[in-house]
Each structure stands twice: as C-alpha cells, then as structure tokens.
Amino acid sequence: TKIVAVREGRSETIVLMRRDDYGQLLEHRLVTNGFSMTASDMRAMRYMNLYAWWPRIFVPEQKPALLISYGLGNTAAALVETQGLERIDVVDISREILELADVVFADPEDNPLNDPRVHVYIEDGRHFLQVTDRRYDVITGEPPPPKYAGVVNLYTREYFQLVHDRLT
C-alpha cells in the first residue's frame, strides 16, 4: 500500500492510499484524520453498490436521486450506471474528498462526478435536506461509521425524518 494523495481540509486531513498487486490496482482506501473511512475493494464495493441498486426493487422508475456522503464514489458510480435516472445530486461536506475523485478514477469517463446528470453540492447533508425544496425518488448515502465526531448526526431519527420528507 502506498500513499497517492494527501489533502488538508478545513476540519480533516485526508490520505488516499492505493494497493496494487503485480501492477494492477486492488483497492483505494480513504483515511480521514487517521481513520479508515471507506475502500474500493470488492467486498466494500458490493455492499455500497447495493445502496444504489436495492431501491430499484421498490421504485423501478426512479428519476431524481440524492447521494449524501461521497466517500470514494462507489455508490455514486453505481447510481451513474443506473438506467433511467435523470438527475443525481451528490452532497458532501468536504470539497477535498470530492476533488480526490480525479485520482481514484484516473480515466475521466469513469469518474461519476463527470456525468452530466450529476450535480455536486459542498454542504452538510442534514442542512441540505432542510433547505432544499427538491424531492427525490431515491435518497441514499455512504456516510462514515457513526463512531466518528459529527457523523452520528447522519444516524438520528431527525435525520431519517428529513430524508423521508424529501422522498416523492
């Protein structure tokens, strides 16, 4: 594993790591303030993709989607691959994490943030839900585990009520 990028944000130090095997990418890992937040290994990608695909079972004709917390872009990439979505809003509090998408997705065509349906908002996810008047067919997220400071606010009853209130 080697460090491929370091960013100093307003409230975090972000380290992007890459692990190769015989010159082939195995995974990226996002470390924030010394804690591993997410990875792009097969196991992680499988469950993060489900954050985009599982709602299709219940609402097959989705049009607008909202992703709160970008991480490494696994869920965003799955949303971009989803047929029929007309708009995908991505909200993350860290501009620096979003900027790392160009490192994680070396080919610009693979970068989900480059899809014309994607609209990015640098903002706290709870605040975004409180002030937007948009409604969504699917709202999903890739938040870090709740044991980290501030993240617990994305696991409260009030947060899920905000999500519910923005669903069509």
C-alpha positions as a Markdown table, in Angstrom:
| # | Residue | x | y | z |
|---|---|---|---|---|
| 1 | Thr | 0.0 | 0.0 | 0.0 |
| 2 | Lys | 1.3 | 3.4 | -0.8 |
| 3 | Ile | 0.0 | 7.0 | -0.3 |
| 4 | Val | -1.1 | 8.6 | -3.5 |
| 5 | Ala | -2.6 | 11.8 | -2.2 |
| 6 | Val | -2.8 | 13.9 | 0.9 |
| 7 | Arg | -5.2 | 16.8 | 1.4 |
| 8 | Glu | -5.7 | 19.2 | 4.3 |
| 9 | Gly | -9.3 | 20.2 | 4.6 |
| 10 | Arg | -11.0 | 22.7 | 6.9 |
| 11 | Ser | -11.5 | 20.1 | 9.5 |
| 12 | Glu | -9.7 | 17.0 | 8.3 |
| 13 | Thr | -6.5 | 15.5 | 7.0 |
| 14 | Ile | -7.3 | 13.2 | 4.1 |
| 15 | Val | -5.0 | 10.4 | 2.9 |
| 16 | Leu | -5.8 | 8.4 | -0.2 |
| 17 | Met | -4.0 | 5.1 | -0.3 |
| 18 | Arg | -3.6 | 2.6 | -3.2 |
| 19 | Arg | -2.8 | -1.1 | -3.0 |
| 20 | Asp | -1.6 | -2.9 | -6.1 |
| 21 | Asp | -0.8 | -6.5 | -6.9 |
| 22 | Tyr | 1.7 | -7.0 | -9.7 |
| 23 | Gly | 1.0 | -3.5 | -11.1 |
| 24 | Gln | -2.8 | -4.0 | -11.0 |
| 25 | Leu | -5.0 | -1.8 | -8.8 |
| 26 | Leu | -6.6 | -3.9 | -6.0 |
| 27 | Glu | -8.1 | -1.1 | -4.0 |
| 28 | His | -8.1 | 2.5 | -2.9 |
| 29 | Arg | -8.6 | 3.4 | 0.8 |
| 30 | Leu | -9.7 | 6.7 | 2.1 |
| 31 | Val | -8.3 | 7.6 | 5.5 |
| 32 | Thr | -9.6 | 10.7 | 7.3 |
| 33 | Asn | -8.0 | 12.0 | 10.5 |
| 34 | Gly | -6.2 | 8.7 | 10.8 |
| 35 | Phe | -9.4 | 6.5 | 10.5 |
| 36 | Ser | -10.1 | 4.3 | 7.5 |
| 37 | Met | -13.5 | 5.5 | 6.2 |
| 38 | Thr | -14.1 | 3.6 | 3.0 |
| 39 | Ala | -12.3 | 1.4 | 0.4 |
| 40 | Ser | -12.9 | 0.2 | -3.1 |
| 41 | Asp | -12.1 | -3.5 | -2.6 |
| 42 | Met | -14.6 | -6.0 | -3.9 |
| 43 | Arg | -16.4 | -6.6 | -0.6 |
| 44 | Ala | -16.9 | -2.8 | 0.1 |
| 45 | Met | -18.0 | -2.1 | -3.5 |
| 46 | Arg | -20.5 | -4.9 | -3.4 |
| 47 | Tyr | -22.4 | -3.5 | -0.4 |
| 48 | Met | -22.0 | 0.1 | -1.5 |
| 49 | Asn | -23.4 | -0.7 | -4.9 |
| 50 | Leu | -26.5 | -2.1 | -3.2 |
| 51 | Tyr | -27.1 | 1.4 | -1.7 |
| 52 | Ala | -28.0 | 2.4 | -5.3 |
| 53 | Trp | -29.4 | -0.9 | -6.6 |
| 54 | Trp | -31.6 | -2.1 | -3.7 |
| 55 | Pro | -34.1 | 0.9 | -4.0 |
| 56 | Arg | -34.7 | -0.1 | -7.7 |
| 57 | Ile | -36.7 | -3.1 | -6.4 |
| 58 | Phe | -39.2 | -0.9 | -4.7 |
| 59 | Val | -39.2 | 2.1 | -7.2 |
| 60 | Pro | -38.2 | 0.8 | -10.6 |
| 61 | Glu | -39.0 | 4.1 | -12.4 |
| 62 | Gln | -36.7 | 6.4 | -10.4 |
| 63 | Lys | -35.9 | 9.8 | -11.9 |
| 64 | Pro | -34.1 | 12.0 | -9.4 |
| 65 | Ala | -31.7 | 10.6 | -6.9 |
| 66 | Leu | -29.7 | 12.1 | -3.9 |
| 67 | Leu | -26.5 | 10.8 | -2.5 |
| 68 | Ile | -25.3 | 12.1 | 0.8 |
| 69 | Ser | -21.6 | 11.5 | 1.6 |
| 70 | Tyr | -19.5 | 10.7 | -1.5 |
| 71 | Gly | -16.6 | 8.7 | 0.1 |
| 72 | Leu | -14.6 | 7.1 | -2.7 |
| 73 | Gly | -17.5 | 7.3 | -5.2 |
| 74 | Asn | -18.6 | 3.7 | -5.1 |
| 75 | Thr | -22.3 | 4.5 | -4.6 |
| 76 | Ala | -22.1 | 7.5 | -7.0 |
| 77 | Ala | -20.7 | 5.2 | -9.7 |
| 78 | Ala | -23.5 | 2.7 | -9.1 |
| 79 | Leu | -26.1 | 5.5 | -9.4 |
| 80 | Val | -24.5 | 6.7 | -12.6 |
| 81 | Glu | -24.7 | 3.2 | -14.0 |
| 82 | Thr | -28.4 | 3.0 | -13.1 |
| 83 | Gln | -30.6 | 3.4 | -16.2 |
| 84 | Gly | -33.4 | 5.9 | -16.1 |
| 85 | Leu | -32.1 | 8.3 | -13.5 |
| 86 | Glu | -32.4 | 11.8 | -14.9 |
| 87 | Arg | -30.7 | 13.7 | -12.1 |
| 88 | Ile | -28.2 | 12.7 | -9.4 |
| 89 | Asp | -27.4 | 15.2 | -6.7 |
| 90 | Val | -24.3 | 14.5 | -4.7 |
| 91 | Val | -23.8 | 16.2 | -1.3 |
| 92 | Asp | -20.6 | 16.1 | 0.7 |
| 93 | Ile | -19.2 | 18.4 | 3.4 |
| 94 | Ser | -15.6 | 18.0 | 2.1 |
| 95 | Arg | -14.6 | 19.7 | -1.1 |
| 96 | Glu | -11.2 | 17.9 | -0.8 |
| 97 | Ile | -12.7 | 14.4 | -0.7 |
| 98 | Leu | -14.7 | 15.2 | -3.9 |
| 99 | Glu | -11.5 | 16.5 | -5.5 |
| 100 | Leu | -9.9 | 13.1 | -5.0 |
| 101 | Ala | -12.3 | 11.6 | -7.5 |
| 102 | Asp | -9.9 | 12.6 | -10.2 |
| 103 | Val | -7.2 | 10.5 | -8.5 |
| 104 | Val | -9.4 | 7.5 | -7.8 |
| 105 | Phe | -10.9 | 7.5 | -11.3 |
| 106 | Ala | -7.9 | 8.0 | -13.5 |
| 107 | Asp | -10.0 | 7.9 | -16.6 |
| 108 | Pro | -12.3 | 11.0 | -16.7 |
| 109 | Glu | -15.0 | 8.9 | -18.4 |
| 110 | Asp | -15.1 | 6.6 | -15.3 |
| 111 | Asn | -15.4 | 9.5 | -12.8 |
| 112 | Pro | -19.1 | 9.6 | -11.7 |
| 113 | Leu | -18.8 | 13.3 | -11.0 |
| 114 | Asn | -18.2 | 14.0 | -14.7 |
| 115 | Asp | -21.6 | 12.5 | -15.7 |
| 116 | Pro | -23.9 | 15.4 | -17.0 |
| 117 | Arg | -26.7 | 14.2 | -14.7 |
| 118 | Val | -24.6 | 14.7 | -11.6 |
| 119 | His | -24.9 | 18.0 | -9.6 |
| 120 | Val | -22.5 | 18.4 | -6.7 |
| 121 | Tyr | -23.2 | 20.4 | -3.5 |
| 122 | Ile | -20.4 | 21.1 | -1.0 |
| 123 | Glu | -22.6 | 21.2 | 2.1 |
| 124 | Asp | -23.6 | 19.3 | 5.2 |
| 125 | Gly | -26.1 | 16.6 | 4.3 |
| 126 | Arg | -28.6 | 17.4 | 7.0 |
| 127 | His | -28.5 | 21.1 | 6.2 |
| 128 | Phe | -29.1 | 20.3 | 2.5 |
| 129 | Leu | -32.2 | 18.3 | 3.3 |
| 130 | Gln | -33.5 | 21.1 | 5.5 |
| 131 | Val | -33.1 | 23.9 | 2.9 |
| 132 | Thr | -33.8 | 22.2 | -0.5 |
| 133 | Asp | -37.2 | 22.0 | -1.9 |
| 134 | Arg | -36.3 | 19.2 | -4.3 |
| 135 | Arg | -37.9 | 15.8 | -3.9 |
| 136 | Tyr | -36.2 | 12.5 | -4.8 |
| 137 | Asp | -37.3 | 9.0 | -5.8 |
| 138 | Val | -34.3 | 7.6 | -4.0 |
| 139 | Ile | -32.1 | 9.0 | -1.3 |
| 140 | Thr | -29.0 | 7.1 | -0.3 |
| 141 | Gly | -25.7 | 7.7 | 1.4 |
| 142 | Glu | -22.3 | 6.5 | 2.1 |
| 143 | Pro | -21.7 | 8.0 | 5.5 |
| 144 | Pro | -18.7 | 7.0 | 7.6 |
| 145 | Pro | -19.4 | 4.9 | 10.7 |
| 146 | Pro | -21.3 | 6.8 | 13.4 |
| 147 | Lys | -18.4 | 6.5 | 16.0 |
| 148 | Tyr | -16.6 | 9.5 | 14.4 |
| 149 | Ala | -17.3 | 13.0 | 15.6 |
| 150 | Gly | -20.2 | 14.7 | 13.8 |
| 151 | Val | -21.1 | 11.7 | 11.8 |
| 152 | Val | -23.6 | 10.5 | 14.4 |
| 153 | Asn | -25.9 | 13.2 | 13.1 |
| 154 | Leu | -26.5 | 11.2 | 9.9 |
| 155 | Tyr | -27.8 | 8.3 | 12.1 |
| 156 | Thr | -30.5 | 10.1 | 14.1 |
| 157 | Arg | -34.3 | 9.8 | 14.0 |
| 158 | Glu | -34.4 | 13.5 | 13.0 |
| 159 | Tyr | -32.1 | 12.9 | 10.0 |
| 160 | Phe | -34.2 | 10.0 | 8.7 |
| 161 | Gln | -37.3 | 12.1 | 9.1 |
| 162 | Leu | -35.6 | 14.8 | 6.9 |
| 163 | Val | -34.9 | 12.0 | 4.3 |
| 164 | His | -38.4 | 10.8 | 4.5 |
| 165 | Asp | -39.8 | 14.3 | 4.0 |
| 166 | Arg | -37.8 | 14.7 | 0.8 |
| 167 | Leu | -38.9 | 11.4 | -0.8 |
| 168 | Thr | -41.6 | 11.6 | -3.6 |
